[in-house]
Structures are given as C-alpha cells and as structure tokens.
C-alpha cells in the first residue's frame, strides 16, 4: 500500500509540474511578442517623424 501511495505522489507531482510550466511560459511568450510589436511600431513611427535619417548620405 505504501508503494502505491508513493507512486501516486510521484506521478501527481510530475503532472503538476507540467501544468505549472505551461502557466508560467504562456503569459511570458505573449508579453514578449506584444512588447516586440510595440517596439517595432515605435521605431517605425520615429523613423517616419524624424527627418534626415543617418542612413542617407548627402554629399
């Protein structure tokens, strides 16, 4: 009976670990993608507003 209880605890902890991993990584991925999009948009707007980009060379 003790072996069955120990096996149940081990299996439950492994399954719970997988759930916790999902709960942590999914919001982090969403936040990363959102932040990445906002930064790209800000850079695009900044390049459009500021005249005289450093990329163009007028000699």
Beta strands, then each sheet from edge to edge (+ up, - down):
end
